[in-house]
Amino acid sequence: MLVAVRATHEHLDLGVLDALTRDAARIPQVIQEVLAERGAQDALAAQAEGRRPAPPALEGWVVLGTCNRLEAYLDAHRFHDGVDVVVEAVSRTSGLDRDLVSLCFETATEAPVTRHLFEVTSGLRSLVIGEAEIGGQVRGDFEAAREAGHVTTMLHDLFQLAFRYAKRVATEAPVGAAGRSGVAVALDRAAEELEGLEGRRVLVVGTGAYARLGVAELARRGVVDVSVHSGSGRAVAFARRHGVDVVPPGTLAAALRDADLVLACSGRGTSLFPEQLLEAGPTLILDLALHSDLHPLLRHLQDVRVMGLADLASQLEDTAEPALLTAQEIIAEGTAEFRSRQQVRRVDPAMAAMRRSVGESADAEIARLRRETSEDVADQVERSIRRILAKVMHSPAARARRLAEDGHADEYVDAFHTIFGIDISAQREGTDESAGEAAAQLEEGAAAGWMRLDRTVPPRLRPGAAGGLHALIGAPALGAQELAGQGIRGHALAGRGSGCPIDHGAATASSRPRTDHPLGAPS
């Protein structure tokens, strides 16, 4: 069963995403650790109860983490157990309370998941709509999962199709940034603010991917006065590779005062402070890292203008509407192809069982012939039998594929069992029921197929918790205004909060889903 959980800029404040994604690179490994722990616990319980251990909740997983989102795509045996594993993993890596984590995620199964991933990979769900970096980020996270052995056949099909259809969107329906980088769009805005970049002095803070893109884009625009600072000690090597200057140790404050434009993109935490810019002239700072480099008070300095990720959100022109419609059609086609491919895969075990059964009978007959006839005669008869079997098997195999593509895989499997007496339904035991329950619950809770995770999996009761289950669930007892007004830092420190500054109604402008989103409200 295909399941996903997501926390994105479309319904969360970027500060919340920052808290959720702390140490996010460890999430895939921690998921594996949680599964191993729970598998060991179930094995002990199964031994005591005289039953077979249940299969792991998750067969495979791919975790996608960018500056605008944290998402996990799951091949799950059981919906509720599977998403609970992810909640536990994020709680461990971020240090946030489990109940708080579940409040900040949304979840869906099957078709809405496919459509969402295709939109994300195509750049249609980015802050800068149509930006180019997201495709590479998705591919990088997928390849990491594949190398770690976390990718199943279903997840492989899902992501490969996402990459293919993202290319089609980029070539047949370019929208927004039209395949340009988010840094390029940010520099467009900077050029507007500064009335051009020619002759401007630029300071780049950081040496990561955004810094590399920024330096390359500045060079393309003819900006030559560029220096780089890095708290990690990588500035010298970075400057040598990219042909820019290095800010010497201890001179960051002077470099900030001299700069007209600062690209703050290290993501290493606060490294730029108000006192460093008190004597500076007019300065524009592009705050491009989710884990901001800026002290909050920098935004209040008179001559300092800060432009953050939320300020770079795309505003699409009306002329983009035809391209958006074309992009939606392409993604719908990709979603249908993935569904058809998975339906076909559902009959694969039936066909494999049939070939195995027929093959075993043929092998037994050929072995008997070899005992009773000469080797030459047996070889000739074997070739004839193999040719006949290939022709006989071709028709039911082709018919099975057509039925599966038309959505009749279950009927084929049932008929297969009736005719041949081979039952393969056990391979899906425990999955279909969970999938049906999850789909029904999600359909009831959200028309688009996505709903808050805490409304599908109740949080675990804590001994002595005041207020009972209703207080623990939190969100249903609090209005959106109250949720929006509560800070993530207070919850993280107290470890007892149940609310999340998450917008599912009225919230602050920075956390409100964009009404100009090309695909409407978050799906």
C-alpha positions in Angstrom: 0.0 0.0 0.0 1.3 3.4 -1.0 1.2 5.9 1.9 2.8 9.3 2.4 3.2 11.8 5.2 4.1 15.4 4.5 5.0 18.6 6.3 5.4 21.5 3.8 5.5 25.3 3.5 1.9 25.1 2.2 0.4 24.5 5.6 3.3 25.2 8.1 5.3 28.2 9.0 8.9 27.9 7.9 10.1 28.0 11.5 8.1 24.9 12.2 9.6 23.1 9.3 13.0 24.1 10.6 12.3 22.5 13.9 10.9 19.3 12.3 13.8 18.9 9.9 16.6 19.1 12.5 18.9 16.2 11.9 16.5 15.0 9.1 19.3 13.2 7.3 19.2 10.5 10.0 15.4 9.8 9.6 15.8 6.9 7.1 18.2 5.1 9.4 16.1 5.8 12.5 13.0 4.4 10.7 15.0 1.2 10.2 15.9 1.2 13.9 12.4 1.7 15.0 11.2 -1.1 12.8 13.8 -3.4 14.2 12.9 -2.6 17.8 9.2 -3.1 17.2 9.9 -6.3 15.2 11.8 -7.7 18.2 9.0 -6.8 20.6 6.4 -8.5 18.3 8.6 -11.6 18.0 8.6 -12.0 21.8 4.9 -11.4 22.0 4.2 -13.8 19.2 6.3 -16.5 20.9 4.4 -16.1 24.1 1.0 -16.1 22.3 1.8 -19.0 20.0 1.4 -17.1 16.8 3.5 -16.1 13.9 5.2 -12.6 14.1 3.5 -10.0 11.9 5.4 -8.6 8.9 7.1 -5.2 9.5 4.8 -2.2 9.2 6.9 -0.9 6.3 8.4 -2.7 3.4 10.2 0.3 2.0 10.5 4.1 2.4 12.0 7.2 0.8 12.4 10.4 2.8 12.4 13.7 1.0 13.9 16.6 2.8 14.3 20.1 1.3 14.2 23.7 2.6 10.5 23.7 2.0 9.3 20.3 3.0 9.7 17.0 4.9 7.9 14.1 3.3 8.1 10.3 3.6 6.8 8.0 0.9 6.1 4.5 2.2 5.4 1.0 0.9 3.3 -0.1 3.9 1.9 -3.4 5.1 -0.3 -1.6 7.7 -1.3 2.1 7.5 -1.5 3.1 11.1 1.6 1.2 12.3 3.5 2.5 9.3 2.9 6.2 9.8 3.4 5.8 13.5 7.0 4.5 12.8 7.6 7.8 10.9 6.3 9.9 13.7 8.5 8.1 16.2 11.6 8.6 13.9 10.9 12.3 13.4 10.3 12.7 17.1 13.7 11.2 17.8 15.7 13.1 15.3 14.0 16.5 15.9 13.7 16.2 19.7 10.0 17.2 19.5 7.2 15.5 21.3 5.5 12.7 19.4 2.0 14.3 19.7 3.4 17.6 18.4 5.0 15.9 15.4 1.7 14.1 14.5 -0.1 17.5 14.6 2.3 18.9 12.0 2.0 16.2 9.4 -0.6 15.4 6.8 -1.1 12.0 5.3 -2.8 10.3 2.3 -2.8 7.0 0.5 -2.6 5.8 -3.1 -3.6 8.2 -6.0 -3.3 11.6 -4.0 0.2 10.5 -3.0 1.2 9.8 -6.6 -0.2 13.1 -7.8 1.5 15.0 -5.1 4.9 13.5 -5.7 4.6 14.2 -9.4 3.7 17.9 -8.7 6.6 18.2 -6.2 9.1 16.7 -8.6 7.9 19.0 -11.4 8.4 22.1 -9.2 4.7 22.9 -9.1 4.6 22.8 -5.3 7.7 24.8 -4.6 7.8 28.2 -3.0 9.3 29.4 -6.3 7.0 27.6 -8.7 8.7 25.8 -11.5 12.2 26.0 -10.0 14.8 23.6 -11.2 16.5 22.4 -8.0 13.7 20.3 -6.6 14.1 17.6 -9.3 17.7 17.0 -8.3 16.9 17.0 -4.6 14.2 14.4 -5.1 16.5 12.2 -7.2 19.3 12.5 -4.6 17.0 11.4 -1.8 15.7 8.5 -3.9 19.2 7.4 -4.8 20.2 7.5 -1.2 17.2 5.3 -0.3 18.0 2.9 -3.1 21.6 2.5 -2.0 20.5 1.9 1.5 18.1 -0.9 0.3 14.9 0.9 1.3 13.3 1.1 -2.2 10.8 -1.5 -3.1 9.5 -2.3 -6.7 6.5 -0.1 -6.1 8.5 2.9 -4.9 11.0 2.4 -7.7 8.2 2.6 -10.2 6.7 5.7 -8.5 9.9 7.7 -8.5 11.0 6.8 -11.9 7.7 7.8 -13.4 7.9 11.1 -11.3 11.2 11.9 -12.9 9.9 11.1 -16.4 6.8 13.2 -16.1 8.7 16.1 -14.5 10.8 16.2 -17.7 7.6 16.4 -19.7 6.2 19.2 -17.6 9.5 21.1 -18.0 9.5 20.8 -21.7 5.8 20.9 -22.6 4.4 23.1 -20.0 7.0 25.4 -18.4 5.5 27.7 -15.7 6.8 30.1 -13.1 10.5 30.0 -12.9 10.4 27.7 -16.0 13.2 25.4 -14.9 15.4 28.2 -13.5 16.9 27.9 -10.0 15.4 29.5 -6.9 18.6 31.4 -6.5 18.2 32.9 -9.9 14.7 34.1 -9.1 16.0 35.5 -5.8 18.7 37.4 -7.6 16.0 38.7 -10.0 14.2 40.2 -7.0 17.5 41.6 -5.6 18.3 43.2 -8.9 14.9 45.0 -8.8 15.5 46.1 -5.2 19.0 47.4 -5.9 18.2 48.7 -9.4 20.7 46.4 -11.0 23.6 44.2 -9.8 26.3 45.8 -11.9 29.1 47.1 -9.7 27.6 45.8 -6.6 29.7 44.1 -3.9 28.3 40.7 -2.9 29.0 38.6 0.2 28.1 34.9 0.1 27.7 33.2 3.5 28.0 29.4 3.1 29.6 27.0 0.7 26.7 24.5 0.0 24.5 24.0 -3.0 22.8 27.3 -2.8 26.1 29.1 -2.5 27.4 27.3 -5.6 24.3 28.2 -7.5 24.5 31.8 -6.3 28.1 32.3 -7.3 27.5 30.7 -10.7 24.4 32.9 -11.3 26.3 36.1 -10.2 29.1 35.2 -12.6 26.6 34.8 -15.4 25.2 38.2 -14.7 28.7 39.8 -14.8 29.1 40.5 -11.1 32.8 40.3 -10.3 33.1 41.7 -6.7 32.1 38.5 -4.8 33.6 37.2 -1.6 32.7 34.1 0.5 32.6 33.4 4.2 32.1 30.0 5.9 32.1 29.0 9.5 32.9 25.5 8.5 36.4 26.4 7.2 35.6 25.5 3.6 35.7 29.0 2.3 39.3 28.9 0.9 38.7 25.7 -1.2 35.4 27.0 -2.3 36.8 30.4 -3.4 39.6 28.7 -5.3 37.2 26.4 -7.2 34.8 29.3 -8.1 37.2 32.2 -8.6 35.9 34.5 -5.8 37.5 36.2 -2.8 37.7 34.8 0.7 36.7 36.8 3.8 39.7 36.4 6.2 39.1 35.1 9.7 37.9 37.8 12.1 36.8 40.2 9.3 33.2 39.1 8.8 31.7 42.3 10.3 33.8 44.5 8.0 32.8 42.4 5.0 29.1 42.8 6.0 29.4 46.5 6.3 31.1 46.8 2.8 28.5 44.5 1.0 25.6 45.8 -0.9 24.1 42.3 -1.2 24.4 39.3 1.1 23.4 35.8 0.2 22.9 34.0 3.5 22.7 30.3 2.7 24.9 28.3 5.1 22.0 26.9 7.1 24.3 26.4 10.1 22.3 28.6 12.5 22.7 32.2 13.6 26.0 33.6 12.4 24.9 37.1 11.4 24.1 39.6 14.2 22.7 43.1 14.4 25.9 44.6 15.9 27.8 43.5 12.8 25.7 45.8 10.6 25.1 48.8 12.9 27.4 51.0 10.8 26.5 49.5 7.5 24.9 51.5 4.7 21.9 50.2 2.7 22.2 46.4 2.6 20.0 43.7 1.1 20.2 40.3 2.6 18.7 37.2 0.8 18.0 34.8 3.6 17.9 31.5 1.6 18.4 28.8 4.2 15.5 27.2 6.1 17.7 27.1 9.2 18.3 30.9 9.0 21.8 32.4 9.4 20.2 35.7 10.7 19.5 36.9 14.2 15.8 38.0 14.2 16.7 41.6 15.2 18.5 42.1 11.9 15.2 42.6 10.2 14.6 45.7 12.4 17.7 47.6 11.4 16.9 50.8 9.5 19.2 50.3 6.5 18.9 46.5 6.3 16.3 44.9 4.0 15.9 41.1 4.5 14.2 39.0 1.9 13.4 35.5 3.1 12.1 32.3 1.5 8.5 33.3 2.1 9.1 36.6 0.4 10.2 34.7 -2.8 6.9 32.8 -3.2 5.9 33.0 -6.8 3.1 35.1 -8.1 2.0 33.6 -11.4 0.8 35.7 -14.3 -2.6 35.1 -15.7 -0.9 34.1 -19.0 0.5 31.0 -17.2 -3.0 29.4 -16.9 -2.8 27.4 -20.2 0.6 26.0 -19.2 -0.7 25.0 -15.8 -3.7 23.2 -17.4 -1.2 21.3 -19.6 1.0 20.5 -16.6 -2.1 19.1 -14.8 -3.0 17.0 -17.7 0.5 15.6 -18.0 0.5 14.7 -14.3 -2.9 13.1 -14.5 -1.6 10.9 -17.3 1.4 10.0 -15.2 -0.8 9.1 -12.2 -2.9 6.9 -14.4 0.2 5.1 -15.8 1.4 4.4 -12.3 -2.0 3.0 -11.2 -2.1 0.8 -14.3 1.4 -0.5 -13.7 0.6 -1.4 -10.1 -2.6 -3.2 -11.2 -0.5 -5.2 -13.6 2.0 -6.1 -10.9 -0.9 -7.4 -8.8 -1.4 -10.3 -11.2 2.3 -11.0 -11.5 2.2 -13.5 -8.6 -0.7 -15.3 -10.2 1.2 -15.7 -13.5 4.3 -16.7 -11.7 2.4 -19.4 -9.8 0.8 -20.7 -13.0 4.2 -20.9 -14.8 5.7 -22.6 -11.8 2.9 -25.2 -11.6 2.9 -25.9 -15.3 6.7 -25.9 -15.4 6.9 -28.5 -12.6 4.5 -30.8 -14.4 6.4 -30.5 -17.6 9.7 -31.1 -15.8 8.3 -34.3 -14.2 7.1 -35.6 -17.6 10.4 -34.8 -19.3 12.3 -36.6 -16.5 10.1 -39.7 -17.1 10.8 -39.6 -20.8 14.5 -39.5 -20.2 14.3 -42.6 -18.1 12.3 -44.5 -20.8 13.7 -43.2 -24.1 16.9 -42.2 -25.7 18.6 -38.9 -25.0 18.0 -37.6 -28.6 14.3 -38.4 -28.5 13.9 -36.9 -25.0 15.6 -33.7 -26.2 13.4 -33.4 -29.2 10.2 -33.9 -27.1 11.4 -31.4 -24.5 11.9 -28.7 -27.1 8.4 -29.4 -28.4 6.8 -29.3 -24.9 8.6 -26.0 -24.1 7.3 -24.4 -27.4 3.8 -25.6 -26.7 3.8 -24.2 -23.2 5.1 -20.8 -24.3 2.3 -20.5 -26.8 -0.3 -21.8 -24.3 0.9 -19.4 -21.6 1.0 -16.3 -23.8 -2.8 -15.9 -24.1 -3.7 -15.9 -20.4 -0.7 -13.7 -19.6 -1.8 -11.1 -22.1 -5.4 -11.4 -20.9 -4.3 -10.9 -17.3 -2.4 -7.8 -18.2 -5.4 -6.3 -20.0 -7.7 -7.1 -17.2 -5.4 -5.6 -14.6 -5.0 -2.4 -16.7 -8.8 -2.1 -16.7 -9.0 -2.5 -12.9 -10.1 -6.1 -12.8 -7.0 -7.6 -11.1 -8.9 -9.0 -8.1 -11.4 -10.8 -10.3 -8.6 -12.4 -12.3 -6.9 -13.6 -9.1 -10.2 -15.0 -7.8 -10.8 -16.8 -11.1 -7.3 -18.1 -11.1 -7.8 -19.6 -7.7 -11.1 -21.2 -8.7 -9.7 -22.8 -11.9 -6.2 -23.8 -10.8 -6.7 -24.2 -7.0 -3.6 -22.0 -6.4 -4.3 -19.3 -3.7 -2.0 -16.3 -3.7 -4.3 -14.0 -1.6 -2.2 -14.7 1.4 0.5 -12.5 0.0 -1.8 -9.5 0.5 -3.1 -10.5 3.9 -3.2 -7.7 6.3 -2.7 -5.1 3.6 -6.0 -4.8 1.8 -8.0 -4.4 5.0 -5.6 -1.8 6.4 -5.6 0.0 3.0 -9.4 0.0 2.9 -9.8 1.3 6.4 -7.2 4.1 5.8 -8.7 5.1 2.5 -12.2 5.3 4.0 -11.0 7.4 6.9 -9.0 9.7 4.7 -11.9 10.1 2.3 -14.2 11.0 5.1 -11.8 13.5 6.6 -10.5 15.3 3.5 -12.0 15.6 0.0 -8.6 15.9 -1.6 -7.3 12.7 0.1 -5.0 14.4 2.6 -5.8 15.0 6.2 -4.0 15.8 9.5 -2.1 12.8 10.8 -3.2 13.3 14.4 -6.8 12.8 13.2 -6.0 9.3 11.9 -3.7 8.0 14.6 -4.5 9.0 18.2 -1.5 9.9 20.3 -0.3 7.5 22.9 -1.7 8.1 26.4 0.9 9.3 28.9 0.5 8.2 32.5 -0.9 11.1 34.6 -1.7 13.3 31.6 -4.1 16.0 32.6 -7.3 16.4 30.6 -7.5 12.8 29.3 -7.5 11.9 25.6 -9.2 15.0 24.5 -6.5 17.2 25.9 -3.8 14.9 24.4 -5.2 15.1 20.9 -5.1 18.9 21.3 -6.0 20.1 17.8 -9.8 19.4 17.9 -10.0 21.2 21.2 -8.2 24.3 19.9 -9.2 26.7 17.2 -6.9 27.5 14.3 -6.2 31.0 15.8 -5.0 29.4 19.0 -2.9 26.9 17.2 -1.3 29.6 15.0 -0.5 31.7 18.1 1.5 29.0 19.9 5.2 29.0 19.2 7.1 25.9 18.2 10.0 26.8 20.5 7.8 26.7 23.6 6.5 23.3 22.7 9.9 21.9 21.9 11.3 23.1 25.3 8.3 22.1 27.4 7.9 18.8 25.6 4.3 18.8 26.7 2.5 20.9 24.2 -0.1 19.5 21.9 -0.6 22.3 19.4 1.4 23.3 16.3 1.4 26.7 14.6 -0.1 25.1 11.6 -2.7 26.6 9.3 -5.9 24.7 8.6 -8.1 27.8 8.7 -7.0 31.2 9.9 -3.3 31.8 10.6 -0.5 34.2 10.0 0.4 35.3 6.5 3.7 33.5 6.6 2.0 30.1 7.3 -1.2 30.5 5.2 -1.4 28.3 2.1 -1.0 30.5 -1.0 -4.2 31.2 -2.8 -2.2 31.7 -5.9 -0.9 28.1 -5.9 -1.1 26.8 -9.4 -3.1 23.7 -8.3 -5.4 25.5 -5.9 -5.5 24.5 -2.2 -3.0 21.9 -1.0 -4.0 18.5 -2.3 
